[in-house]
């Protein structure tokens, strides 16, 4: 935790020095990631969501090779690609293309990118969430049973569930034979109790 706190403090300082210049801030974050410190780069975007909203597909794809575990992928999806997608800099076509990647972490990034579409704490302002966008990504990865994909699919559905329970219920009913048991259990728990794993 102390290390992460230091990273976040440094990221906020970097964001402050570029407050009105998103182009240079994005360039600096990309350079930081290229130097091997993707966590700092993603925290810079977290500290400056306006810059994340301006990230282009070329810039996002320069960051994809830095994804190497769940933490780097989830920070990228929540702080960079999901914000850029929600704000229109990335399109549905771009995110859906990632679902076809041979790279596990890129496929997971597509799912995690749905979180900022639907979670108020990540900037969502859509009262009913974004079910069409979210469920299109989920449907593309239903048959991918890699553990990190199954967990992210559950997360994507559980994040949408509070805003649009009917859309999530319909998705579960339609695709139940193909969905992993974990996805069904956790998402239904969320719909019934508000918790992933109620005691």
Steps between C-alpha positions, in 0.01 A plus 500: 500500500773759576652434155165551327438817700835636380417410139164677523658809655754515219227448240297788643805724490560412134135566417510839674796617292307428178153605618404689185703305246356155443722433199821534698356314798400206281845505338668494840282214624577300184871562551476387863327179393759438230770528768339210683297679766148436374353533849618861526378572147152366576488690828580819304187437294304428816610838636404670171185336361462783248825384340386137506183608321714637215709184445487382139495141378867526394597621845292233674655230286849623586409414859365150429846333504552625857211285627646195671285419805158571649615819671650667193202392290237617745669838550519545123134404451366710788721809466582518128314296238165491677503876551602564139225264379233659719596846376511397133873504422492121463211331322310175548689365199837560668402330826331207327815441296689438825267208579661314208857547620727202565620687809304410814558843656374689195181291503458572871557871431197498268281375785648730764448796267126458557534592869527880446189480281288379789658588834434845644823485700686470168318794340188343351206737474266274301196430723445155343866433427615398154347153451542477122871577511565291810309192392650504151845457655374240747336298223822490300683340795237260635686194373840614628554301820840637596470577871589869461236538228230323700568727799491813283178388329340461841629844601363664185154351554496576874594862432211542257252312723410781746419744217333258262399176672250405229765507227736288710227249589408465133865446408535225763181329383594517134855375543473279808617178328824669389580713805752377756349389832693774680350772281148369556544462876668836568274701272183344636623565853555864405151527352337338805704638790715781366811296585725275294537242776246550779581323825 
